[in-house]
Amino acid sequence: MKKVITLIVLIAATTISTVSFAGNVKENENNNEAQVKNYVISKIGYPTFAQEQKIEGDVYVSFKIGKDGKVEIEKSNANNQKLESYVVKKLQTMDLSSVNPEVGYLYNIKFSFKLY
């Protein structure tokens, strides 16, 4: 019985943590900026390792997008190095040319990874 309850709690926590992850798209942003941020946020989910290890935290990233659609990290900061590394690596593998980004514009996103 204990194993069943533990499993249910674990599944519920994973579901809640996935829903609780969010980036910081604001209502007053221009359409292009919001479109880029929404795309990025949709591609970077709560990492499995962080859920399993119950790691929470915020990651702040400033980046520009080159003419080739590749992300150029300007600055990143986080209260957890593993989460920061995860977000930076995910961003560096993205090709954002399909979302019509503004080349050279400085995008700032805060990723909040919260389990509950």
Sine and cosine of phi, psi and omega as CSV:
sin_phi,cos_phi,sin_psi,cos_psi,sin_omega,cos_omega
0.00,0.00,-0.64,0.77,0.02,-1.00
-0.88,0.48,-0.63,0.78,-0.01,-1.00
-0.90,0.43,-0.63,0.78,0.01,-1.00
-0.91,0.41,-0.70,0.71,0.00,-1.00
-0.90,0.43,-0.69,0.73,0.03,-1.00
-0.87,0.49,-0.68,0.73,0.02,-1.00
-0.89,0.46,-0.68,0.73,0.01,-1.00
-0.89,0.45,-0.69,0.72,0.02,-1.00
-0.90,0.44,-0.67,0.74,0.02,-1.00
-0.89,0.46,-0.70,0.72,0.03,-1.00
-0.90,0.44,-0.69,0.73,0.01,-1.00
-0.90,0.45,-0.67,0.74,0.00,-1.00
-0.90,0.43,-0.64,0.76,0.02,-1.00
-0.90,0.43,-0.68,0.73,0.02,-1.00
-0.90,0.44,-0.71,0.71,0.00,-1.00
-0.90,0.44,-0.68,0.73,-0.04,-1.00
-0.90,0.43,-0.62,0.78,0.01,-1.00
-0.90,0.44,-0.67,0.75,0.00,-1.00
-0.94,0.33,-0.53,0.84,-0.07,-1.00
-0.97,0.23,-0.23,0.97,0.02,-1.00
-0.96,0.30,0.70,-0.72,0.03,-1.00
-0.40,-0.92,0.43,-0.91,0.15,-0.99
-0.98,-0.20,-0.14,-0.99,-0.11,-0.99
-0.89,-0.45,0.91,0.42,0.09,-1.00
-0.99,0.15,0.80,-0.60,-0.06,-1.00
-0.97,-0.25,0.46,-0.89,-0.04,-1.00
-0.91,0.42,-0.50,0.87,-0.09,-1.00
-1.00,0.02,0.13,0.99,0.03,-1.00
-0.97,0.24,0.47,-0.88,0.05,-1.00
-0.92,0.38,0.34,-0.94,-0.10,-0.99
-0.85,0.53,-0.68,0.73,-0.01,-1.00
-0.90,0.44,-0.72,0.69,0.00,-1.00
-0.88,0.47,-0.71,0.70,0.02,-1.00
-0.89,0.45,-0.64,0.77,0.00,-1.00
-0.89,0.45,-0.71,0.71,0.02,-1.00
-0.89,0.45,-0.73,0.68,-0.02,-1.00
-0.89,0.45,-0.69,0.73,0.02,-1.00
-0.88,0.48,-0.65,0.76,0.02,-1.00
-0.89,0.45,-0.75,0.66,-0.01,-1.00
-0.86,0.50,-0.73,0.69,-0.02,-1.00
-0.88,0.47,-0.61,0.79,0.00,-1.00
-0.93,0.37,-0.39,0.92,-0.03,-1.00
-1.00,-0.06,-0.23,0.97,-0.01,-1.00
-0.90,-0.43,0.98,-0.18,0.01,-1.00
-0.99,-0.11,0.01,-1.00,0.04,-1.00
-0.92,0.39,0.87,-0.50,-0.06,-1.00
-0.92,0.38,0.61,-0.79,-0.02,-1.00
-0.85,0.52,-0.69,0.73,-0.03,-1.00
-0.86,0.51,-0.60,0.80,-0.01,-1.00
-0.94,0.34,-0.63,0.78,0.05,-1.00
-0.90,0.44,-0.72,0.70,-0.04,-1.00
-0.91,0.42,-0.58,0.81,-0.02,-1.00
-1.00,-0.06,0.07,1.00,-0.01,-1.00
0.83,0.56,0.71,0.71,0.02,-1.00
-1.00,-0.04,0.76,-0.65,0.08,-1.00
-0.83,-0.55,0.31,-0.95,0.09,-1.00
0.33,-0.94,0.08,-1.00,0.02,-1.00
-0.91,-0.42,0.61,-0.79,0.06,-1.00
-0.80,-0.60,0.81,-0.58,0.03,-1.00
-0.95,-0.30,0.78,-0.62,-0.02,-1.00
-0.73,-0.69,0.72,-0.69,0.14,-0.99
-0.91,-0.43,0.77,-0.64,-0.03,-1.00
-0.51,-0.86,0.36,-0.93,0.12,-0.99
-0.88,-0.47,0.28,-0.96,0.03,-1.00
-0.88,-0.47,0.79,-0.61,-0.01,-1.00
-0.98,0.20,0.11,-0.99,0.01,-1.00
-0.87,0.49,-0.45,0.89,0.00,-1.00
-0.99,0.10,0.00,1.00,0.01,-1.00
1.00,0.06,0.02,1.00,-0.01,-1.00
-1.00,0.09,0.56,-0.83,-0.01,-1.00
-0.99,0.14,0.72,-0.69,0.08,-1.00
-0.90,-0.44,0.96,-0.29,-0.04,-1.00
-0.93,0.36,0.81,-0.59,0.07,-1.00
-1.00,-0.05,-0.69,0.73,-0.08,-1.00
-0.34,-0.94,0.56,-0.83,0.13,-0.99
-0.59,-0.81,0.46,-0.89,-0.02,-1.00
-0.43,-0.90,0.59,-0.81,0.00,-1.00
-0.35,-0.94,0.31,-0.95,0.09,-1.00
-1.00,-0.01,0.01,1.00,0.06,-1.00
-0.63,-0.78,0.87,-0.48,-0.07,-1.00
-0.88,0.47,-0.60,0.80,-0.02,-1.00
-0.91,0.42,-0.68,0.73,0.02,-1.00
-0.92,0.40,-0.66,0.75,0.01,-1.00
-0.88,0.48,-0.73,0.69,0.01,-1.00
-0.88,0.48,-0.67,0.74,0.03,-1.00
-0.86,0.52,-0.77,0.64,-0.05,-1.00
-0.90,0.43,-0.71,0.71,-0.01,-1.00
-0.88,0.48,-0.72,0.70,0.00,-1.00
-0.89,0.45,-0.67,0.74,0.03,-1.00
-0.88,0.47,-0.70,0.72,0.00,-1.00
-0.89,0.46,-0.66,0.75,-0.06,-1.00
-0.93,0.38,-0.29,0.96,0.03,-1.00
-1.00,-0.08,-0.06,1.00,-0.07,-1.00
-0.99,0.13,0.55,-0.84,0.17,-0.98
-0.90,-0.43,0.94,-0.34,-0.09,-1.00
-0.99,-0.16,0.20,0.98,-0.03,-1.00
-0.88,0.47,-0.44,0.90,-0.03,-1.00
-0.96,0.29,-0.29,0.96,-0.01,-1.00
-0.98,-0.18,0.25,0.97,0.08,-1.00
0.80,0.60,0.85,0.53,-0.04,-1.00
-0.96,0.27,0.35,-0.93,0.10,-1.00
-1.00,0.07,0.94,-0.34,-0.04,-1.00
-0.89,0.46,0.75,-0.66,0.04,-1.00
1.00,0.09,-0.17,0.99,0.01,-1.00
-0.95,0.30,0.64,-0.77,0.01,-1.00
-1.00,0.03,0.93,-0.36,0.05,-1.00
-1.00,-0.08,0.66,-0.75,0.04,-1.00
-0.82,-0.57,0.81,-0.58,0.02,-1.00
-0.74,-0.67,0.66,-0.75,0.14,-0.99
-0.95,-0.32,0.84,-0.54,0.09,-1.00
-0.98,-0.21,0.81,-0.59,0.03,-1.00
-0.92,-0.39,0.88,-0.47,0.03,-1.00
-0.96,-0.27,0.96,-0.29,-0.04,-1.00
-0.79,-0.61,0.73,-0.69,-0.01,-1.00
-0.98,0.19,-0.54,0.84,-0.07,-1.00
-0.77,-0.64,0.00,0.00,0.00,0.00
